Amino acid sequence: MSGGPLKNKVFVSLLGAVIFMFFFSFMLVPLYNVFCEVTGLNGKIYGPSDFFKKNNETYERQVNIRFLSTVNGSAPVTFYPSETNLEVMTDKVSRTSYIATNNTNKKLTLSIVPSVSPGLAAENVKKIQCFCFSEQTLEPYETQEWPVRFYVDSELSQNVNNVYLSYTLFEKEREEMLAANYEH
């Protein structure tokens, strides 16, 4: 058997593959580090990465927030916002509050459900502090002021200038009683 052109071609190809793999093995560590820095994989992000951020320009602007309140059913509570309208700047923390009064001689446990309208603005209204995060308790004839701290993200759609922040108050005992009646 002689060392024909086919054997020389195979030898050169294999030698090239070995040299490529040798240099590629040295490049794996830096390539892995770059990949982890960009994606945050394995906790190797060294600062805020702009890789996945949108290129949209966001501008601070004024948005009108309207506050609404509803008492569900016949709960014996007076519930209203301390202010019904507030002009806020995007990306700036704002503060308001709601007032609740127990109109009975018994202790009430209340749950509150928030909602934001229009729906496409919901993901851009960020609550930092809200009475809606947990149940609230009112002693007989007690009045409480419940704070809300929030901001509107500047990525809010440019065609949304009015946002409605609404809270519906439920009396916990009546809610459980109604649920029990539906089960029977």
C-alpha positions in Angstrom: 0.0 0.0 0.0 1.2 3.4 -0.9 0.5 6.8 0.7 -1.7 8.1 -2.0 -3.4 11.5 -2.2 -6.4 10.3 -0.3 -4.3 9.3 2.8 -2.6 12.7 2.7 -5.9 14.5 2.6 -7.2 12.5 5.6 -4.0 13.2 7.5 -4.1 16.9 6.8 -7.8 17.1 7.8 -7.2 15.2 11.0 -4.2 17.4 11.8 -6.3 20.5 11.2 -9.1 19.2 13.4 -6.6 18.5 16.2 -5.0 22.0 16.0 -8.5 23.6 15.9 -9.7 21.7 19.0 -6.4 22.6 20.8 -7.0 26.4 20.3 -10.7 26.1 20.8 -10.2 24.5 24.2 -8.2 27.7 25.3 -11.1 29.9 24.0 -13.8 28.1 25.9 -13.2 29.8 29.3 -13.3 33.4 27.9 -16.3 32.6 25.7 -18.1 31.1 28.6 -17.4 34.2 30.8 -18.7 36.5 28.0 -21.8 34.3 27.6 -22.5 34.3 31.4 -21.9 38.1 31.7 -24.4 38.8 28.9 -27.1 36.4 30.1 -26.5 36.4 33.8 -26.2 32.7 33.8 -24.4 31.1 36.8 -24.5 34.5 38.6 -21.7 35.9 36.6 -23.2 39.3 35.8 -20.8 42.1 36.7 -23.1 45.0 36.3 -26.3 46.0 34.6 -26.3 44.3 31.2 -27.9 46.2 28.3 -27.9 43.1 26.1 -31.7 42.4 26.5 -32.9 46.0 27.0 -35.1 47.6 24.4 -33.7 50.4 22.4 -36.8 52.5 23.0 -36.2 56.0 24.5 -38.2 56.6 27.6 -39.0 60.1 28.7 -40.3 61.4 32.0 -43.9 62.7 31.5 -46.9 63.5 33.5 -49.8 61.0 34.0 -53.1 61.6 35.7 -54.0 59.0 38.3 -57.7 58.7 39.4 -58.4 56.9 42.6 -61.6 54.9 43.1 -63.0 52.8 45.9 -65.8 50.3 46.2 -67.3 48.5 49.1 -68.5 45.1 48.0 -72.0 44.0 49.1 -73.4 45.4 52.3 -70.2 45.6 54.3 -70.7 48.2 57.0 -67.7 50.2 56.1 -67.2 53.7 54.7 -64.2 53.5 52.3 -62.9 56.3 50.1 -59.6 57.8 48.7 -58.1 60.8 50.5 -57.8 62.4 47.0 -59.6 61.4 43.9 -57.1 62.7 41.4 -53.3 63.1 41.3 -50.9 64.3 38.6 -47.7 62.2 38.9 -44.4 62.2 37.0 -43.3 58.8 35.6 -40.5 57.1 37.5 -41.1 59.3 40.6 -42.5 57.8 43.8 -45.9 59.2 44.7 -48.0 58.8 47.8 -51.7 58.9 48.7 -54.0 57.2 51.1 -57.4 55.7 51.5 -59.7 56.2 54.6 -61.7 53.4 56.1 -64.3 53.6 58.9 -65.9 50.7 60.7 -69.6 51.7 61.1 -70.5 48.8 63.5 -69.9 47.9 67.1 -67.9 44.7 66.2 -64.4 44.1 65.0 -64.1 43.7 61.2 -61.5 41.9 59.1 -61.2 43.2 55.6 -59.6 42.1 52.4 -58.9 44.5 49.6 -58.6 43.7 45.9 -56.7 46.3 43.7 -57.2 46.9 40.0 -55.6 49.1 37.4 -57.3 50.4 34.3 -56.7 50.5 31.4 -55.4 46.9 31.5 -52.3 47.6 29.5 -51.2 50.1 32.2 -51.4 47.5 34.9 -47.8 46.3 34.5 -46.5 49.9 34.6 -48.0 50.9 37.9 -45.7 49.6 40.6 -46.8 49.6 44.2 -44.1 50.0 46.8 -46.4 50.1 49.9 -50.0 49.2 49.8 -52.7 48.3 52.4 -53.9 45.7 49.8 -50.9 43.5 50.4 -52.5 42.1 53.6 -55.8 41.9 55.4 -56.8 44.9 57.4 -58.6 45.0 60.8 -60.9 47.7 62.0 -62.0 47.9 65.6 -65.6 49.0 66.4 -66.2 52.5 65.0 -62.5 52.9 64.2 -61.2 55.1 61.3 -57.9 54.3 59.8 -55.8 55.9 57.0 -54.1 53.4 54.8 -51.1 54.7 52.8 -50.3 53.8 49.2 -46.8 54.5 47.7 -46.3 53.8 44.0 -44.7 54.9 40.8 -45.7 54.8 37.2 -42.9 53.3 35.0 -41.8 55.5 32.1 -42.4 52.6 29.7 -46.1 53.3 30.0 -47.6 53.5 26.5 -47.5 57.1 25.2 -51.2 57.0 24.4 -52.2 56.4 28.0 -52.5 59.6 30.0 -55.1 58.6 32.5 -54.8 55.6 34.8 -57.5 54.5 37.2 -56.3 52.9 40.5 -59.3 51.2 42.1 -59.7 49.2 45.3 -62.6 46.9 46.2 -63.1 46.2 49.9 -64.6 42.9 51.1 -65.6 42.0 54.6 -63.9 38.7 55.4 -66.6 37.2 57.6 -69.3 37.8 55.0 -67.1 36.6 52.2 -66.6 33.2 54.1 -70.3 33.0 54.9 -71.3 33.5 51.3 -68.8 30.9 50.2 -70.2 28.4 52.7 -73.7 29.0 51.4 -72.7 28.3 47.8 -71.1 25.0 48.8 -74.5 23.7 50.2 
